[in-house]
Amino acid sequence: MIDFFIFVGVLLCVLITFIFYRVFAGPTLFDRLISMGVIGTKTLVLLLLIGFIYKRPDMFVDISLVYTLLNFIGVLAITKYLRRYKTDGY
């Protein structure tokens, strides 16, 4: 079962690298923002997989919850900044 978790973790890392392309070459700022949110979500799943690999999911669930809250607050802050930036006309 651990081999399956490692395979899924490697697959998630590969998917994250593909999404980084959208972050750097996104046609709009909103595409880049959504891509960063997707990377945050995949990183959350990757943290939980690491917890199952090390047989300590309780500790990694706490870490992933904190990471999720930080990711959510960051996306809200960037969205608020972009909304203000867009309405000012710059």
PyMOL Python script that loads the backbone (N, CA, C, O; Angstrom):
from pymol import cmd

cmd.read_pdbstr("""\
ATOM      1  N   MET A   1       0.817  -1.192   0.000  1.00  0.00           N
ATOM      2  CA  MET A   1       0.000   0.000   0.000  1.00  0.00           C
ATOM      3  C   MET A   1       0.865   1.262   0.000  1.00  0.00           C
ATOM      4  O   MET A   1       0.488   2.276  -0.588  1.00  0.00           O
ATOM      5  N   ILE A   2       2.005   1.200   0.648  1.00  0.00           N
ATOM      6  CA  ILE A   2       2.904   2.348   0.686  1.00  0.00           C
ATOM      7  C   ILE A   2       3.443   2.637  -0.711  1.00  0.00           C
ATOM      8  O   ILE A   2       3.654   3.797  -1.066  1.00  0.00           O
ATOM      9  N   ASP A   3       3.668   1.594  -1.502  1.00  0.00           N
ATOM     10  CA  ASP A   3       4.129   1.807  -2.881  1.00  0.00           C
ATOM     11  C   ASP A   3       3.102   2.592  -3.690  1.00  0.00           C
ATOM     12  O   ASP A   3       3.466   3.434  -4.511  1.00  0.00           O
ATOM     13  N   PHE A   4       1.827   2.317  -3.460  1.00  0.00           N
ATOM     14  CA  PHE A   4       0.769   3.057  -4.138  1.00  0.00           C
ATOM     15  C   PHE A   4       0.777   4.518  -3.715  1.00  0.00           C
ATOM     16  O   PHE A   4       0.636   5.406  -4.556  1.00  0.00           O
ATOM     17  N   PHE A   5       0.942   4.781  -2.412  1.00  0.00           N
ATOM     18  CA  PHE A   5       0.993   6.157  -1.925  1.00  0.00           C
ATOM     19  C   PHE A   5       2.188   6.903  -2.510  1.00  0.00           C
ATOM     20  O   PHE A   5       2.075   8.080  -2.853  1.00  0.00           O
ATOM     21  N   ILE A   6       3.317   6.239  -2.625  1.00  0.00           N
ATOM     22  CA  ILE A   6       4.501   6.872  -3.216  1.00  0.00           C
ATOM     23  C   ILE A   6       4.262   7.162  -4.692  1.00  0.00           C
ATOM     24  O   ILE A   6       4.652   8.221  -5.185  1.00  0.00           O
ATOM     25  N   PHE A   7       3.624   6.231  -5.404  1.00  0.00           N
ATOM     26  CA  PHE A   7       3.309   6.448  -6.818  1.00  0.00           C
ATOM     27  C   PHE A   7       2.383   7.645  -6.985  1.00  0.00           C
ATOM     28  O   PHE A   7       2.603   8.482  -7.861  1.00  0.00           O
ATOM     29  N   VAL A   8       1.359   7.732  -6.162  1.00  0.00           N
ATOM     30  CA  VAL A   8       0.419   8.851  -6.248  1.00  0.00           C
ATOM     31  C   VAL A   8       1.127  10.162  -5.890  1.00  0.00           C
ATOM     32  O   VAL A   8       0.856  11.196  -6.500  1.00  0.00           O
ATOM     33  N   GLY A   9       2.028  10.125  -4.910  1.00  0.00           N
ATOM     34  CA  GLY A   9       2.781  11.323  -4.544  1.00  0.00           C
ATOM     35  C   GLY A   9       3.667  11.812  -5.674  1.00  0.00           C
ATOM     36  O   GLY A   9       3.741  13.013  -5.931  1.00  0.00           O
ATOM     37  N   VAL A  10       4.332  10.902  -6.343  1.00  0.00           N
ATOM     38  CA  VAL A  10       5.171  11.282  -7.490  1.00  0.00           C
ATOM     39  C   VAL A  10       4.298  11.826  -8.617  1.00  0.00           C
ATOM     40  O   VAL A  10       4.668  12.798  -9.275  1.00  0.00           O
ATOM     41  N   LEU A  11       3.152  11.209  -8.840  1.00  0.00           N
ATOM     42  CA  LEU A  11       2.229  11.689  -9.870  1.00  0.00           C
ATOM     43  C   LEU A  11       1.740  13.099  -9.541  1.00  0.00           C
ATOM     44  O   LEU A  11       1.628  13.938 -10.436  1.00  0.00           O
ATOM     45  N   LEU A  12       1.450  13.366  -8.278  1.00  0.00           N
ATOM     46  CA  LEU A  12       1.029  14.709  -7.886  1.00  0.00           C
ATOM     47  C   LEU A  12       2.150  15.726  -8.094  1.00  0.00           C
ATOM     48  O   LEU A  12       1.891  16.855  -8.509  1.00  0.00           O
ATOM     49  N   CYS A  13       3.375  15.338  -7.813  1.00  0.00           N
ATOM     50  CA  CYS A  13       4.508  16.244  -8.051  1.00  0.00           C
ATOM     51  C   CYS A  13       4.652  16.571  -9.526  1.00  0.00           C
ATOM     52  O   CYS A  13       4.953  17.710  -9.884  1.00  0.00           O
ATOM     53  N   VAL A  14       4.441  15.590 -10.376  1.00  0.00           N
ATOM     54  CA  VAL A  14       4.502  15.831 -11.826  1.00  0.00           C
ATOM     55  C   VAL A  14       3.377  16.770 -12.245  1.00  0.00           C
ATOM     56  O   VAL A  14       3.596  17.676 -13.049  1.00  0.00           O
ATOM     57  N   LEU A  15       2.180  16.564 -11.710  1.00  0.00           N
ATOM     58  CA  LEU A  15       1.062  17.441 -12.048  1.00  0.00           C
ATOM     59  C   LEU A  15       1.302  18.863 -11.567  1.00  0.00           C
ATOM     60  O   LEU A  15       0.927  19.819 -12.245  1.00  0.00           O
ATOM     61  N   ILE A  16       1.922  19.009 -10.407  1.00  0.00           N
ATOM     62  CA  ILE A  16       2.227  20.348  -9.890  1.00  0.00           C
ATOM     63  C   ILE A  16       3.206  21.067 -10.817  1.00  0.00           C
ATOM     64  O   ILE A  16       3.082  22.272 -11.034  1.00  0.00           O
ATOM     65  N   THR A  17       4.174  20.336 -11.361  1.00  0.00           N
ATOM     66  CA  THR A  17       5.113  20.987 -12.274  1.00  0.00           C
ATOM     67  C   THR A  17       4.412  21.430 -13.559  1.00  0.00           C
ATOM     68  O   THR A  17       4.771  22.461 -14.127  1.00  0.00           O
ATOM     69  N   PHE A  18       3.421  20.671 -14.026  1.00  0.00           N
ATOM     70  CA  PHE A  18       2.668  21.097 -15.202  1.00  0.00           C
ATOM     71  C   PHE A  18       1.843  22.346 -14.907  1.00  0.00           C
ATOM     72  O   PHE A  18       1.698  23.217 -15.765  1.00  0.00           O
ATOM     73  N   ILE A  19       1.308  22.431 -13.703  1.00  0.00           N
ATOM     74  CA  ILE A  19       0.487  23.589 -13.346  1.00  0.00           C
ATOM     75  C   ILE A  19       1.350  24.837 -13.196  1.00  0.00           C
ATOM     76  O   ILE A  19       0.869  25.949 -13.413  1.00  0.00           O
ATOM     77  N   PHE A  20       2.619  24.668 -12.827  1.00  0.00           N
ATOM     78  CA  PHE A  20       3.517  25.819 -12.740  1.00  0.00           C
ATOM     79  C   PHE A  20       3.650  26.522 -14.092  1.00  0.00           C
ATOM     80  O   PHE A  20       3.887  27.729 -14.139  1.00  0.00           O
ATOM     81  N   TYR A  21       3.502  25.790 -15.170  1.00  0.00           N
ATOM     82  CA  TYR A  21       3.524  26.415 -16.488  1.00  0.00           C
ATOM     83  C   TYR A  21       2.397  27.433 -16.612  1.00  0.00           C
ATOM     84  O   TYR A  21       2.597  28.526 -17.143  1.00  0.00           O
ATOM     85  N   ARG A  22       1.208  27.072 -16.119  1.00  0.00           N
ATOM     86  CA  ARG A  22       0.068  27.981 -16.190  1.00  0.00           C
ATOM     87  C   ARG A  22       0.275  29.192 -15.281  1.00  0.00           C
ATOM     88  O   ARG A  22      -0.204  30.286 -15.577  1.00  0.00           O
ATOM     89  N   VAL A  23       0.996  28.988 -14.168  1.00  0.00           N
ATOM     90  CA  VAL A  23       1.267  30.107 -13.274  1.00  0.00           C
ATOM     91  C   VAL A  23       2.172  31.128 -13.963  1.00  0.00           C
ATOM     92  O   VAL A  23       1.933  32.331 -13.860  1.00  0.00           O
ATOM     93  N   PHE A  24       3.193  30.670 -14.655  1.00  0.00           N
ATOM     94  CA  PHE A  24       4.139  31.583 -15.273  1.00  0.00           C
ATOM     95  C   PHE A  24       3.681  32.095 -16.629  1.00  0.00           C
ATOM     96  O   PHE A  24       4.022  33.219 -16.997  1.00  0.00           O
ATOM     97  N   ALA A  25       2.920  31.310 -17.383  1.00  0.00           N
ATOM     98  CA  ALA A  25       2.517  31.702 -18.731  1.00  0.00           C
ATOM     99  C   ALA A  25       1.017  31.895 -18.863  1.00  0.00           C
ATOM    100  O   ALA A  25       0.479  31.825 -19.968  1.00  0.00           O
ATOM    101  N   GLY A  26       0.339  32.136 -17.757  1.00  0.00           N
ATOM    102  CA  GLY A  26      -1.109  32.287 -17.822  1.00  0.00           C
ATOM    103  C   GLY A  26      -1.514  33.497 -18.637  1.00  0.00           C
ATOM    104  O   GLY A  26      -0.857  34.537 -18.571  1.00  0.00           O
ATOM    105  N   PRO A  27      -2.580  33.379 -19.401  1.00  0.00           N
ATOM    106  CA  PRO A  27      -2.978  34.520 -20.223  1.00  0.00           C
ATOM    107  C   PRO A  27      -3.481  35.704 -19.382  1.00  0.00           C
ATOM    108  O   PRO A  27      -3.294  36.856 -19.772  1.00  0.00           O
ATOM    109  N   THR A  28      -4.109  35.433 -18.245  1.00  0.00           N
ATOM    110  CA  THR A  28      -4.588  36.521 -17.394  1.00  0.00           C
ATOM    111  C   THR A  28      -4.106  36.298 -15.964  1.00  0.00           C
ATOM    112  O   THR A  28      -3.628  35.224 -15.601  1.00  0.00           O
ATOM    113  N   LEU A  29      -4.250  37.351 -15.170  1.00  0.00           N
ATOM    114  CA  LEU A  29      -3.865  37.238 -13.766  1.00  0.00           C
ATOM    115  C   LEU A  29      -4.772  36.276 -13.003  1.00  0.00           C
ATOM    116  O   LEU A  29      -4.333  35.604 -12.070  1.00  0.00           O
ATOM    117  N   PHE A  30      -6.030  36.215 -13.405  1.00  0.00           N
ATOM    118  CA  PHE A  30      -6.958  35.331 -12.717  1.00  0.00           C
ATOM    119  C   PHE A  30      -6.639  33.854 -12.984  1.00  0.00           C
ATOM    120  O   PHE A  30      -6.834  33.010 -12.109  1.00  0.00           O
ATOM    121  N   ASP A  31      -6.156  33.546 -14.174  1.00  0.00           N
ATOM    122  CA  ASP A  31      -5.706  32.181 -14.451  1.00  0.00           C
ATOM    123  C   ASP A  31      -4.529  31.817 -13.561  1.00  0.00           C
ATOM    124  O   ASP A  31      -4.435  30.691 -13.072  1.00  0.00           O
ATOM    125  N   ARG A  32      -3.646  32.759 -13.357  1.00  0.00           N
ATOM    126  CA  ARG A  32      -2.500  32.517 -12.485  1.00  0.00           C
ATOM    127  C   ARG A  32      -2.937  32.332 -11.042  1.00  0.00           C
ATOM    128  O   ARG A  32      -2.385  31.497 -10.326  1.00  0.00           O
ATOM    129  N   LEU A  33      -3.925  33.106 -10.610  1.00  0.00           N
ATOM    130  CA  LEU A  33      -4.432  32.984  -9.244  1.00  0.00           C
ATOM    131  C   LEU A  33      -5.095  31.625  -9.024  1.00  0.00           C
ATOM    132  O   LEU A  33      -4.875  30.984  -7.996  1.00  0.00           O
ATOM    133  N   ILE A  34      -5.894  31.194  -9.973  1.00  0.00           N
ATOM    134  CA  ILE A  34      -6.550  29.896  -9.858  1.00  0.00           C
ATOM    135  C   ILE A  34      -5.526  28.773  -9.874  1.00  0.00           C
ATOM    136  O   ILE A  34      -5.677  27.782  -9.159  1.00  0.00           O
ATOM    137  N   SER A  35      -4.489  28.919 -10.683  1.00  0.00           N
ATOM    138  CA  SER A  35      -3.434  27.903 -10.725  1.00  0.00           C
ATOM    139  C   SER A  35      -2.716  27.802  -9.387  1.00  0.00           C
ATOM    140  O   SER A  35      -2.382  26.704  -8.941  1.00  0.00           O
ATOM    141  N   MET A  36      -2.480  28.929  -8.750  1.00  0.00           N
ATOM    142  CA  MET A  36      -1.845  28.886  -7.425  1.00  0.00           C
ATOM    143  C   MET A  36      -2.751  28.190  -6.409  1.00  0.00           C
ATOM    144  O   MET A  36      -2.265  27.473  -5.534  1.00  0.00           O
ATOM    145  N   GLY A  37      -4.063  28.397  -6.519  1.00  0.00           N
ATOM    146  CA  GLY A  37      -4.997  27.692  -5.645  1.00  0.00           C
ATOM    147  C   GLY A  37      -4.979  26.189  -5.878  1.00  0.00           C
ATOM    148  O   GLY A  37      -5.063  25.407  -4.931  1.00  0.00           O
ATOM    149  N   VAL A  38      -4.870  25.788  -7.136  1.00  0.00           N
ATOM    150  CA  VAL A  38      -4.806  24.360  -7.463  1.00  0.00           C
ATOM    151  C   VAL A  38      -3.513  23.743  -6.929  1.00  0.00           C
ATOM    152  O   VAL A  38      -3.513  22.620  -6.426  1.00  0.00           O
ATOM    153  N   ILE A  39      -2.410  24.492  -7.044  1.00  0.00           N
ATOM    154  CA  ILE A  39      -1.146  23.990  -6.500  1.00  0.00           C
ATOM    155  C   ILE A  39      -1.253  23.838  -4.989  1.00  0.00           C
ATOM    156  O   ILE A  39      -0.742  22.870  -4.426  1.00  0.00           O
ATOM    157  N   GLY A  40      -1.913  24.783  -4.329  1.00  0.00           N
ATOM    158  CA  GLY A  40      -2.113  24.668  -2.883  1.00  0.00           C
ATOM    159  C   GLY A  40      -2.941  23.450  -2.511  1.00  0.00           C
ATOM    160  O   GLY A  40      -2.651  22.782  -1.519  1.00  0.00           O
ATOM    161  N   THR A  41      -3.960  23.158  -3.290  1.00  0.00           N
ATOM    162  CA  THR A  41      -4.793  21.996  -3.014  1.00  0.00           C
ATOM    163  C   THR A  41      -4.030  20.694  -3.226  1.00  0.00           C
ATOM    164  O   THR A  41      -4.139  19.764  -2.426  1.00  0.00           O
ATOM    165  N   LYS A  42      -3.266  20.633  -4.296  1.00  0.00           N
ATOM    166  CA  LYS A  42      -2.483  19.418  -4.556  1.00  0.00           C
ATOM    167  C   LYS A  42      -1.391  19.238  -3.500  1.00  0.00           C
ATOM    168  O   LYS A  42      -1.058  18.108  -3.143  1.00  0.00           O
ATOM    169  N   THR A  43      -0.839  20.330  -3.005  1.00  0.00           N
ATOM    170  CA  THR A  43       0.153  20.239  -1.945  1.00  0.00           C
ATOM    171  C   THR A  43      -0.483  19.726  -0.656  1.00  0.00           C
ATOM    172  O   THR A  43       0.147  18.982   0.095  1.00  0.00           O
ATOM    173  N   LEU A  44      -1.720  20.118  -0.401  1.00  0.00           N
ATOM    174  CA  LEU A  44      -2.450  19.606   0.753  1.00  0.00           C
ATOM    175  C   LEU A  44      -2.608  18.089   0.669  1.00  0.00           C
ATOM    176  O   LEU A  44      -2.366  17.382   1.647  1.00  0.00           O
ATOM    177  N   VAL A  45      -3.009  17.599  -0.481  1.00  0.00           N
ATOM    178  CA  VAL A  45      -3.156  16.149  -0.668  1.00  0.00           C
ATOM    179  C   VAL A  45      -1.800  15.460  -0.545  1.00  0.00           C
ATOM    180  O   VAL A  45      -1.713  14.360   0.001  1.00  0.00           O
ATOM    181  N   LEU A  46      -0.754  16.091  -1.042  1.00  0.00           N
ATOM    182  CA  LEU A  46       0.590  15.532  -0.936  1.00  0.00           C
ATOM    183  C   LEU A  46       1.030  15.446   0.525  1.00  0.00           C
ATOM    184  O   LEU A  46       1.659  14.465   0.920  1.00  0.00           O
ATOM    185  N   LEU A  47       0.710  16.449   1.322  1.00  0.00           N
ATOM    186  CA  LEU A  47       1.027  16.393   2.753  1.00  0.00           C
ATOM    187  C   LEU A  47       0.291  15.247   3.445  1.00  0.00           C
ATOM    188  O   LEU A  47       0.858  14.561   4.296  1.00  0.00           O
ATOM    189  N   LEU A  48      -0.951  15.047   3.083  1.00  0.00           N
ATOM    190  CA  LEU A  48      -1.704  13.939   3.684  1.00  0.00           C
ATOM    191  C   LEU A  48      -1.146  12.586   3.260  1.00  0.00           C
ATOM    192  O   LEU A  48      -1.108  11.650   4.059  1.00  0.00           O
ATOM    193  N   LEU A  49      -0.715  12.481   2.014  1.00  0.00           N
ATOM    194  CA  LEU A  49      -0.084  11.231   1.567  1.00  0.00           C
ATOM    195  C   LEU A  49       1.211  10.963   2.323  1.00  0.00           C
ATOM    196  O   LEU A  49       1.491   9.820   2.684  1.00  0.00           O
ATOM    197  N   ILE A  50       1.997  12.000   2.564  1.00  0.00           N
ATOM    198  CA  ILE A  50       3.227  11.825   3.339  1.00  0.00           C
ATOM    199  C   ILE A  50       2.890  11.352   4.746  1.00  0.00           C
ATOM    200  O   ILE A  50       3.610  10.531   5.314  1.00  0.00           O
ATOM    201  N   GLY A  51       1.806  11.862   5.310  1.00  0.00           N
ATOM    202  CA  GLY A  51       1.374  11.399   6.628  1.00  0.00           C
ATOM    203  C   GLY A  51       1.022   9.923   6.641  1.00  0.00           C
ATOM    204  O   GLY A  51       1.334   9.218   7.601  1.00  0.00           O
ATOM    205  N   PHE A  52       0.377   9.450   5.590  1.00  0.00           N
ATOM    206  CA  PHE A  52       0.044   8.026   5.526  1.00  0.00           C
ATOM    207  C   PHE A  52       1.273   7.168   5.265  1.00  0.00           C
ATOM    208  O   PHE A  52       1.347   6.031   5.732  1.00  0.00           O
ATOM    209  N   ILE A  53       2.240   7.705   4.522  1.00  0.00           N
ATOM    210  CA  ILE A  53       3.460   6.941   4.270  1.00  0.00           C
ATOM    211  C   ILE A  53       4.243   6.742   5.568  1.00  0.00           C
ATOM    212  O   ILE A  53       4.755   5.655   5.836  1.00  0.00           O
ATOM    213  N   TYR A  54       4.328   7.815   6.374  1.00  0.00           N
ATOM    214  CA  TYR A  54       5.068   7.727   7.638  1.00  0.00           C
ATOM    215  C   TYR A  54       4.240   7.178   8.799  1.00  0.00           C
ATOM    216  O   TYR A  54       4.712   7.096   9.933  1.00  0.00           O
ATOM    217  N   LYS A  55       2.984   6.799   8.491  1.00  0.00           N
ATOM    218  CA  LYS A  55       2.067   6.227   9.482  1.00  0.00           C
ATOM    219  C   LYS A  55       1.807   7.192  10.645  1.00  0.00           C
ATOM    220  O   LYS A  55       1.649   6.778  11.793  1.00  0.00           O
ATOM    221  N   ARG A  56       1.766   8.492  10.315  1.00  0.00           N
ATOM    222  CA  ARG A  56       1.441   9.535  11.282  1.00  0.00           C
ATOM    223  C   ARG A  56       0.435  10.514  10.671  1.00  0.00           C
ATOM    224  O   ARG A  56       0.716  11.709  10.587  1.00  0.00           O
ATOM    225  N   PRO A  57      -0.744  10.018  10.242  1.00  0.00           N
ATOM    226  CA  PRO A  57      -1.678  10.948   9.584  1.00  0.00           C
ATOM    227  C   PRO A  57      -2.227  12.008  10.533  1.00  0.00           C
ATOM    228  O   PRO A  57      -2.617  13.085  10.084  1.00  0.00           O
ATOM    229  N   ASP A  58      -2.266  11.724  11.844  1.00  0.00           N
ATOM    230  CA  ASP A  58      -2.811  12.699  12.781  1.00  0.00           C
ATOM    231  C   ASP A  58      -1.968  13.975  12.808  1.00  0.00           C
ATOM    232  O   ASP A  58      -2.518  15.076  12.845  1.00  0.00           O
ATOM    233  N   MET A  59      -0.657  13.841  12.791  1.00  0.00           N
ATOM    234  CA  MET A  59       0.220  15.002  12.806  1.00  0.00           C
ATOM    235  C   MET A  59       0.141  15.768  11.481  1.00  0.00           C
ATOM    236  O   MET A  59       0.117  16.999  11.477  1.00  0.00           O
ATOM    237  N   PHE A  60       0.100  15.055  10.376  1.00  0.00           N
ATOM    238  CA  PHE A  60       0.093  15.717   9.079  1.00  0.00           C
ATOM    239  C   PHE A  60      -1.260  16.323   8.747  1.00  0.00           C
ATOM    240  O   PHE A  60      -1.335  17.243   7.932  1.00  0.00           O
ATOM    241  N   VAL A  61      -2.336  15.827   9.361  1.00  0.00           N
ATOM    242  CA  VAL A  61      -3.641  16.461   9.169  1.00  0.00           C
ATOM    243  C   VAL A  61      -3.624  17.851   9.792  1.00  0.00           C
ATOM    244  O   VAL A  61      -4.154  18.798   9.210  1.00  0.00           O
ATOM    245  N   ASP A  62      -3.020  17.982  10.970  1.00  0.00           N
ATOM    246  CA  ASP A  62      -2.912  19.295  11.601  1.00  0.00           C
ATOM    247  C   ASP A  62      -2.083  20.250  10.752  1.00  0.00           C
ATOM    248  O   ASP A  62      -2.456  21.409  10.574  1.00  0.00           O
ATOM    249  N   ILE A  63      -0.965  19.768  10.231  1.00  0.00           N
ATOM    250  CA  ILE A  63      -0.118  20.604   9.388  1.00  0.00           C
ATOM    251  C   ILE A  63      -0.862  21.011   8.119  1.00  0.00           C
ATOM    252  O   ILE A  63      -0.763  22.156   7.679  1.00  0.00           O
ATOM    253  N   SER A  64      -1.601  20.079   7.536  1.00  0.00           N
ATOM    254  CA  SER A  64      -2.313  20.394   6.297  1.00  0.00           C
ATOM    255  C   SER A  64      -3.467  21.365   6.546  1.00  0.00           C
ATOM    256  O   SER A  64      -3.782  22.171   5.671  1.00  0.00           O
ATOM    257  N   LEU A  65      -4.103  21.307   7.716  1.00  0.00           N
ATOM    258  CA  LEU A  65      -5.152  22.276   8.024  1.00  0.00           C
ATOM    259  C   LEU A  65      -4.590  23.688   8.140  1.00  0.00           C
ATOM    260  O   LEU A  65      -5.193  24.643   7.649  1.00  0.00           O
ATOM    261  N   VAL A  66      -3.448  23.819   8.782  1.00  0.00           N
ATOM    262  CA  VAL A  66      -2.811  25.135   8.877  1.00  0.00           C
ATOM    263  C   VAL A  66      -2.407  25.622   7.490  1.00  0.00           C
ATOM    264  O   VAL A  66      -2.594  26.794   7.164  1.00  0.00           O
ATOM    265  N   TYR A  67      -1.861  24.736   6.683  1.00  0.00           N
ATOM    266  CA  TYR A  67      -1.468  25.105   5.317  1.00  0.00           C
ATOM    267  C   TYR A  67      -2.686  25.530   4.507  1.00  0.00           C
ATOM    268  O   TYR A  67      -2.599  26.474   3.722  1.00  0.00           O
ATOM    269  N   THR A  68      -3.807  24.859   4.678  1.00  0.00           N
ATOM    270  CA  THR A  68      -5.027  25.210   3.959  1.00  0.00           C
ATOM    271  C   THR A  68      -5.516  26.592   4.356  1.00  0.00           C
ATOM    272  O   THR A  68      -5.911  27.385   3.502  1.00  0.00           O
ATOM    273  N   LEU A  69      -5.490  26.881   5.645  1.00  0.00           N
ATOM    274  CA  LEU A  69      -5.915  28.205   6.085  1.00  0.00           C
ATOM    275  C   LEU A  69      -5.004  29.302   5.526  1.00  0.00           C
ATOM    276  O   LEU A  69      -5.484  30.348   5.088  1.00  0.00           O
ATOM    277  N   LEU A  70      -3.695  29.062   5.543  1.00  0.00           N
ATOM    278  CA  LEU A  70      -2.766  30.048   4.981  1.00  0.00           C
ATOM    279  C   LEU A  70      -2.984  30.233   3.481  1.00  0.00           C
ATOM    280  O   LEU A  70      -2.918  31.352   2.973  1.00  0.00           O
ATOM    281  N   ASN A  71      -3.242  29.139   2.780  1.00  0.00           N
ATOM    282  CA  ASN A  71      -3.505  29.213   1.346  1.00  0.00           C
ATOM    283  C   ASN A  71      -4.782  30.014   1.079  1.00  0.00           C
ATOM    284  O   ASN A  71      -4.818  30.843   0.169  1.00  0.00           O
ATOM    285  N   PHE A  72      -5.814  29.771   1.859  1.00  0.00           N
ATOM    286  CA  PHE A  72      -7.088  30.470   1.682  1.00  0.00           C
ATOM    287  C   PHE A  72      -6.939  31.963   1.964  1.00  0.00           C
ATOM    288  O   PHE A  72      -7.448  32.791   1.209  1.00  0.00           O
ATOM    289  N   ILE A  73      -6.249  32.308   3.040  1.00  0.00           N
ATOM    290  CA  ILE A  73      -6.036  33.719   3.368  1.00  0.00           C
ATOM    291  C   ILE A  73      -5.199  34.398   2.289  1.00  0.00           C
ATOM    292  O   ILE A  73      -5.462  35.546   1.930  1.00  0.00           O
ATOM    293  N   GLY A  74      -4.202  33.703   1.775  1.00  0.00           N
ATOM    294  CA  GLY A  74      -3.381  34.267   0.704  1.00  0.00           C
ATOM    295  C   GLY A  74      -4.176  34.527  -0.555  1.00  0.00           C
ATOM    296  O   GLY A  74      -4.006  35.568  -1.188  1.00  0.00           O
ATOM    297  N   VAL A  75      -5.047  33.592  -0.933  1.00  0.00           N
ATOM    298  CA  VAL A  75      -5.873  33.775  -2.129  1.00  0.00           C
ATOM    299  C   VAL A  75      -6.844  34.934  -1.930  1.00  0.00           C
ATOM    300  O   VAL A  75      -7.078  35.709  -2.857  1.00  0.00           O
ATOM    301  N   LEU A  76      -7.409  35.062  -0.736  1.00  0.00           N
ATOM    302  CA  LEU A  76      -8.303  36.188  -0.471  1.00  0.00           C
ATOM    303  C   LEU A  76      -7.562  37.521  -0.547  1.00  0.00           C
ATOM    304  O   LEU A  76      -8.080  38.491  -1.100  1.00  0.00           O
ATOM    305  N   ALA A  77      -6.362  37.568   0.002  1.00  0.00           N
ATOM    306  CA  ALA A  77      -5.585  38.804  -0.029  1.00  0.00           C
ATOM    307  C   ALA A  77      -5.221  39.191  -1.460  1.00  0.00           C
ATOM    308  O   ALA A  77      -5.320  40.359  -1.834  1.00  0.00           O
ATOM    309  N   ILE A  78      -4.805  38.221  -2.251  1.00  0.00           N
ATOM    310  CA  ILE A  78      -4.446  38.518  -3.644  1.00  0.00           C
ATOM    311  C   ILE A  78      -5.683  38.929  -4.432  1.00  0.00           C
ATOM    312  O   ILE A  78      -5.606  39.823  -5.274  1.00  0.00           O
ATOM    313  N   THR A  79      -6.819  38.293  -4.174  1.00  0.00           N
ATOM    314  CA  THR A  79      -8.050  38.643  -4.872  1.00  0.00           C
ATOM    315  C   THR A  79      -8.485  40.063  -4.528  1.00  0.00           C
ATOM    316  O   THR A  79      -8.906  40.822  -5.401  1.00  0.00           O
ATOM    317  N   LYS A  80      -8.378  40.414  -3.252  1.00  0.00           N
ATOM    318  CA  LYS A  80      -8.745  41.768  -2.856  1.00  0.00           C
ATOM    319  C   LYS A  80      -7.825  42.789  -3.504  1.00  0.00           C
ATOM    320  O   LYS A  80      -8.275  43.847  -3.945  1.00  0.00           O
ATOM    321  N   TYR A  81      -6.545  42.474  -3.561  1.00  0.00           N
ATOM    322  CA  TYR A  81      -5.599  43.374  -4.211  1.00  0.00           C
ATOM    323  C   TYR A  81      -5.904  43.505  -5.705  1.00  0.00           C
ATOM    324  O   TYR A  81      -5.879  44.612  -6.243  1.00  0.00           O
ATOM    325  N   LEU A  82      -6.189  42.399  -6.375  1.00  0.00           N
ATOM    326  CA  LEU A  82      -6.472  42.445  -7.806  1.00  0.00           C
ATOM    327  C   LEU A  82      -7.775  43.168  -8.095  1.00  0.00           C
ATOM    328  O   LEU A  82      -7.889  43.864  -9.104  1.00  0.00           O
ATOM    329  N   ARG A  83      -8.756  43.010  -7.222  1.00  0.00           N
ATOM    330  CA  ARG A  83     -10.025  43.700  -7.428  1.00  0.00           C
ATOM    331  C   ARG A  83      -9.835  45.212  -7.319  1.00  0.00           C
ATOM    332  O   ARG A  83     -10.387  45.977  -8.110  1.00  0.00           O
ATOM    333  N   ARG A  84      -9.053  45.628  -6.333  1.00  0.00           N
ATOM    334  CA  ARG A  84      -8.768  47.049  -6.175  1.00  0.00           C
ATOM    335  C   ARG A  84      -7.937  47.552  -7.345  1.00  0.00           C
ATOM    336  O   ARG A  84      -8.151  48.655  -7.847  1.00  0.00           O
ATOM    337  N   TYR A  85      -6.993  46.735  -7.769  1.00  0.00           N
ATOM    338  CA  TYR A  85      -6.117  47.095  -8.886  1.00  0.00           C
ATOM    339  C   TYR A  85      -6.917  47.227 -10.174  1.00  0.00           C
ATOM    340  O   TYR A  85      -6.661  48.122 -10.979  1.00  0.00           O
ATOM    341  N   LYS A  86      -7.883  46.338 -10.369  1.00  0.00           N
ATOM    342  CA  LYS A  86      -8.669  46.354 -11.601  1.00  0.00           C
ATOM    343  C   LYS A  86      -9.642  47.531 -11.617  1.00  0.00           C
ATOM    344  O   LYS A  86      -9.849  48.124 -12.675  1.00  0.00           O
ATOM    345  N   THR A  87     -10.249  47.891 -10.477  1.00  0.00           N
ATOM    346  CA  THR A  87     -11.224  48.973 -10.466  1.00  0.00           C
ATOM    347  C   THR A  87     -10.566  50.338 -10.549  1.00  0.00           C
ATOM    348  O   THR A  87     -11.213  51.297 -10.970  1.00  0.00           O
ATOM    349  N   ASP A  88      -9.291  50.461 -10.159  1.00  0.00           N
ATOM    350  CA  ASP A  88      -8.610  51.745 -10.259  1.00  0.00           C
ATOM    351  C   ASP A  88      -8.250  52.078 -11.700  1.00  0.00           C
ATOM    352  O   ASP A  88      -7.974  53.237 -12.009  1.00  0.00           O
ATOM    353  N   GLY A  89      -8.247  51.112 -12.569  1.00  0.00           N
ATOM    354  CA  GLY A  89      -7.987  51.349 -13.974  1.00  0.00           C
ATOM    355  C   GLY A  89      -6.531  51.294 -14.380  1.00  0.00           C
ATOM    356  O   GLY A  89      -6.182  51.724 -15.479  1.00  0.00           O
ATOM    357  N   TYR A  90      -5.694  50.788 -13.537  1.00  0.00           N
ATOM    358  CA  TYR A  90      -4.266  50.701 -13.864  1.00  0.00           C
ATOM    359  C   TYR A  90      -4.012  49.458 -14.604  1.00  0.00           C
ATOM    360  O   TYR A  90      -2.872  49.184 -14.978  1.00  0.00           O
TER     361      TYR A  90
END
""", "prot")
cmd.dss("prot")
cmd.show_as("cartoon", "prot")
cmd.util.cbc("prot")
cmd.orient("prot")
